[in-house]
Amino acid sequence: MRSCLTFPADCKKMSEELRGVEYDKYLSEVDAAATATGGKVVSLAGGYFGVQLPADGANVLLALDLDSDQGWVVWAEDSLGDRCCDYAEEVIGNCTLGELRLRAFETLAHHVHA
């Protein structure tokens, strides 16, 4: 059996393949969320993407947390892309795509400005 100790190139290749699969799954989930919520996919920087929903002169942004198990997070931005406060990001968590839009707006409605 080959191991990472004796064949480190195999492990590097396997790690890159796993990251590629996870990232592809992430992108597919963001696309599906945009379709389910009626939003559009937007770039958030650094290879991250989210879903933008228009809302009363502002934008609601949804992002799937790729680095931890938080699930979906949401925040609102004005037309210039500024957040309302330093603690604008709220955790929605994991939910079905069918309820994501409603959960986003409900979560923001309960946001307390810092």
GUGUVEX-38929 format. One line per 10 residues: number of its first residue (from 1); their letters; for each residue x, y, z of N, C-alpha, C. Coordinates in pm, 1 decimal. Atoms other than C-alpha are relative to their C-alpha. Layout:
NUM	a	X/Y/Z/X/Y/Z/X/Y/Z  ...;
END
This chain:
1	mrscltfpad	84.0/-117.7/0.0/0.0/0.0/0.0/88.9/124.6/0.0  -75.5/-125.2/5.9/129.4/347.5/-86.9/-44.4/88.4/115.6  35.4/-89.1/-110.3/141.2/599.1/195.5/52.7/139.9/-27.4  -44.3/-138.0/15.1/189.7/971.9/230.9/145.5/16.6/41.2  -139.3/-9.8/-41.9/523.1/909.0/398.7/94.7/-42.3/-111.2  -88.8/49.0/105.1/668.8/714.9/108.3/-29.9/60.6/-136.6  37.6/-60.4/128.0/479.9/885.7/-175.6/-72.9/132.9/23.5  66.7/-126.6/-31.2/410.9/1248.3/-72.6/-67.8/64.4/-120.8  63.2/-57.8/119.1/330.1/1346.0/-433.1/-141.7/-54.1/-17.7  134.2/58.0/8.7/32.7/1105.7/-424.4/-96.1/72.2/93.4;
11	ckkmseelrg	85.4/-67.5/-98.0/-102.9/1276.9/-112.7/-30.3/142.6/-43.8  22.5/-136.5/48.7/-56.5/1622.3/-261.8/-105.5/-2.0/-110.0  96.6/10.0/109.0/-247.4/1516.0/-573.3/-138.8/-32.5/54.8  128.0/37.3/-58.0/-522.5/1353.6/-364.8/-62.4/119.5/71.9  49.9/-116.7/-71.5/-553.9/1665.3/-148.4/-55.1/103.7/-97.8  46.4/-95.5/100.6/-584.7/1888.0/-456.6/-130.4/-46.9/-63.3  123.2/53.4/58.2/-850.2/1656.9/-602.7/-117.1/16.1/96.1  106.6/-15.3/-98.8/-1051.6/1662.1/-278.8/-42.8/145.1/11.2  34.5/-141.8/-6.3/-1032.8/2041.3/-258.1/-80.4/40.4/-122.6  72.6/-31.0/122.8/-1148.0/2061.3/-620.1/-143.1/-48.5/4.8;
21	veydkylsev	134.8/56.2/-12.0/-1446.3/1836.0/-551.4/-82.1/82.3/98.3  71.9/-79.2/-99.4/-1542.8/2031.6/-239.5/-34.4/138.1/-54.5  24.1/-133.5/54.2/-1508.5/2365.1/-419.2/-107.2/-5.6/-108.5  103.9/16.0/102.3/-1715.6/2240.9/-713.9/-137.1/-18.2/64.5  125.6/20.5/-72.3/-1983.5/2125.2/-470.0/-48.2/132.0/60.7  30.7/-131.8/-55.9/-1969.2/2465.8/-299.1/-60.3/91.5/-107.4  49.6/-84.8/108.1/-2015.0/2648.4/-631.1/-138.1/-45.1/-47.1  131.4/52.4/39.6/-2305.8/2421.0/-724.8/-107.0/38.0/100.9  95.7/-35.6/-105.2/-2474.1/2488.9/-390.3/-35.4/148.7/-6.3  26.1/-143.8/12.8/-2436.9/2866.3/-435.3/-89.7/26.5/-121.3;
31	daaatatggk	85.1/-14.1/119.3/-2583.8/2841.0/-787.1/-143.3/-43.8/29.2  133.5/51.1/-33.2/-2874.5/2633.5/-656.3/-72.6/96.1/94.4  60.1/-96.3/-92.8/-2933.5/2886.5/-376.6/-48.7/123.7/-74.8  42.1/-116.0/79.3/-2948.1/3171.8/-627.9/-129.6/-30.8/-74.4  121.0/40.5/71.5/-3206.5/2983.7/-830.8/-118.2/-10.2/96.1  108.4/22.1/-96.4/-3411.9/2889.0/-523.7/-50.8/129.6/62.6  38.7/-124.5/-67.2/-3413.6/3241.1/-377.1/-38.7/111.0/-96.5  25.9/-105.6/97.0/-3452.7/3437.7/-699.4/107.7/106.6/0.2  -111.2/-94.4/-6.4/-3119.6/3606.8/-634.6/98.1/-23.0/-112.7  -104.5/19.8/100.3/-2804.0/3633.8/-838.8/131.8/-28.9/69.8;
41	vvslaggyfg	-131.3/34.9/-53.6/-2458.5/3490.1/-780.2/92.3/120.2/-15.4  -95.6/-110.3/2.4/-2199.8/3754.2/-689.3/131.9/-46.1/60.2  -132.0/28.8/-54.9/-1828.0/3740.6/-619.2/17.0/76.9/130.4  -22.2/-63.7/-129.8/-1739.0/3813.3/-257.5/147.2/27.3/26.3  -145.6/-17.5/-10.3/-1357.9/3817.1/-307.2/65.6/-128.4/47.9  -79.1/113.7/-44.5/-1090.8/3557.2/-254.3/-51.7/-135.0/-44.8  52.7/127.1/48.0/-1267.9/3290.0/-457.2/-132.1/-39.7/62.3  129.5/27.5/-62.6/-1581.4/3307.4/-245.5/-111.5/64.0/-81.6  116.1/-51.1/70.5/-1925.3/3359.7/-394.4/-119.2/-2.7/93.1  120.8/-4.7/-80.0/-2262.5/3444.5/-251.4/-119.0/28.0/-88.6;
51	vqlpadganv	124.8/-29.5/69.9/-2618.7/3523.0/-345.5/-46.9/137.5/45.8  47.3/-135.1/-29.7/-2743.5/3880.7/-366.7/-149.0/9.6/-29.2  143.7/-20.9/13.4/-3110.2/3962.2/-310.1/-29.2/148.3/18.9  36.3/-140.4/-21.0/-3247.5/4314.8/-362.1/-107.3/11.0/108.0  97.5/-17.8/-108.3/-3442.9/4451.5/-64.9/-9.4/146.6/39.7  28.9/-137.4/-42.9/-3586.0/4802.7/-22.4/121.0/93.4/-4.6  -112.3/-91.5/15.2/-3289.9/5000.3/-156.1/131.8/-52.3/53.6  -122.8/61.8/-50.7/-3035.0/4766.6/-1.2/16.7/-135.0/-68.9  -21.6/135.4/49.7/-2894.6/4426.3/-82.1/19.3/-93.5/117.8  -20.6/106.5/-97.1/-2919.3/4113.2/125.4/97.0/-97.5/-64.3;
61	llaldldsdq	-98.6/94.0/52.3/-2618.6/3887.8/81.1/1.7/-126.2/83.4  -7.7/131.6/-61.8/-2609.2/3518.4/156.5/131.9/-63.8/-39.5  -124.6/70.5/29.8/-2287.2/3322.2/182.3/0.1/-132.4/74.0  -14.8/131.5/-60.7/-2225.1/2956.7/249.2/139.2/-6.6/59.2  -128.6/1.9/-69.3/-1949.2/2927.4/507.4/77.7/-124.2/-40.6  -81.1/110.0/51.0/-1684.1/2713.7/342.5/106.6/-43.5/100.1  -110.0/26.4/-92.1/-1437.7/2728.8/632.0/-41.5/-65.0/131.6  44.6/61.5/-125.4/-1651.8/2598.3/918.1/-138.5/-60.4/-21.1  130.8/65.0/8.1/-1984.4/2437.2/996.4/-115.4/95.1/28.8  106.1/-96.3/-30.0/-2187.9/2758.1/1030.6/-117.4/-9.7/-96.0;
71	gwvvwaedsl	106.2/3.2/100.2/-2390.8/2689.0/718.7/-9.0/134.4/-70.5  21.8/-126.9/68.8/-2542.6/2999.5/561.4/10.7/116.8/97.2  -4.2/-125.8/-74.6/-2467.3/3350.3/685.8/-61.9/107.7/-88.0  70.0/-105.6/72.9/-2647.8/3670.0/588.1/39.2/135.8/56.4  -18.4/-138.2/-42.8/-2589.4/4044.3/602.2/-63.2/90.8/-104.0  56.0/-99.2/92.2/-2729.9/4358.7/443.9/106.1/104.5/-30.4  -89.7/-107.3/43.0/-2536.8/4619.5/248.2/-82.7/107.9/-67.1  67.2/-107.6/72.5/-2639.4/4959.5/120.6/43.9/-3.2/-146.1  -29.5/-0.5/144.1/-2611.5/5052.0/-247.0/148.4/17.8/-30.7  -144.6/-16.7/18.4/-2240.9/5135.2/-198.1/79.2/-121.6/47.6;
81	gdrccdyaee	-67.0/120.6/-47.8/-2164.1/4795.1/-47.1/44.9/7.2/144.5  -36.8/-13.0/-141.2/-2126.6/4917.8/311.9/-98.8/-75.8/87.1  85.2/70.9/-95.7/-2256.3/4704.7/596.3/-49.5/97.8/105.4  62.0/-90.7/-96.3/-2476.1/4856.9/864.5/85.0/21.8/125.1  -82.7/-11.8/-119.4/-2227.9/4791.9/1146.2/110.5/-105.5/-5.1  -111.4/94.6/-1.9/-1918.1/4593.0/1241.1/-43.8/-144.1/23.9  49.5/134.0/-31.6/-2130.8/4295.6/1348.6/-122.6/-34.4/-84.1  116.3/13.5/87.7/-2364.4/4285.4/1050.7/-28.5/-143.8/-41.1  18.0/137.3/46.5/-2311.0/3917.9/966.1/-73.2/-83.6/104.8  79.7/85.4/-88.3/-2571.5/3685.5/1116.4/0.1/-142.6/-54.6;
91	vignctlgel	0.0/140.8/39.9/-2569.2/3305.8/1109.8/-143.6/-48.9/-15.8  128.2/66.9/23.6/-2870.8/3137.0/953.3/14.3/-146.6/38.9  -23.4/141.9/-24.8/-2720.8/2791.2/981.7/-37.1/-81.0/-122.8  37.7/88.4/109.8/-2818.8/2495.3/770.2/-151.6/-2.5/-12.7  143.5/8.8/27.0/-3160.9/2497.0/608.6/-17.4/-42.5/-145.0  25.1/38.2/138.6/-3324.3/2381.0/290.0/4.7/125.0/-87.6  -5.0/-113.7/91.4/-3285.0/2600.4/-15.2/-137.2/63.5/-16.2  135.5/-52.2/11.1/-3662.1/2637.4/-27.4/-35.9/99.4/109.1  29.2/-92.7/-109.3/-3664.1/2818.9/306.6/109.7/104.4/21.2  -115.6/-88.2/-19.5/-3335.0/3008.8/265.4/-36.2/147.9/-9.9;
101	rlrafetlah	35.9/-141.7/17.2/-3483.6/3336.5/138.4/-76.4/52.7/122.1  79.6/-41.5/-115.7/-3740.9/3358.1/418.4/85.8/6.7/125.9  -87.0/1.7/-117.9/-3484.3/3262.7/683.2/97.3/117.6/-1.8  -91.9/-114.0/11.4/-3246.8/3532.2/551.0/-67.6/128.2/47.5  70.5/-122.5/-38.2/-3505.2/3808.1/587.6/-42.7/-2.6/146.3  35.7/11.4/-142.1/-3625.2/3678.8/925.4/120.9/26.6/88.7  -122.1/-17.4/-78.7/-3268.5/3666.6/1055.4/41.6/146.2/2.8  -37.0/-141.6/4.1/-3195.6/4021.2/940.1/-98.2/87.0/77.5  99.7/-77.4/-74.5/-3519.2/4146.8/1094.1/29.7/0.3/150.0  -33.5/9.5/-142.3/-3385.4/4035.9/1433.7/141.3/50.0/31.0;
111	hvha	-137.2/-48.6/-19.9/-3037.9/4186.0/1383.8/0.7/121.7/92.4  -17.7/-113.0/-91.2/-2929.1/4420.4/1663.1/129.5/70.1/-38.2  -118.7/-76.3/40.3/-2688.6/4695.3/1554.4/93.0/21.3/118.3  -99.7/-17.4/-107.0/-2368.2/4713.2/1754.7/49.4/142.5/5.1;
END
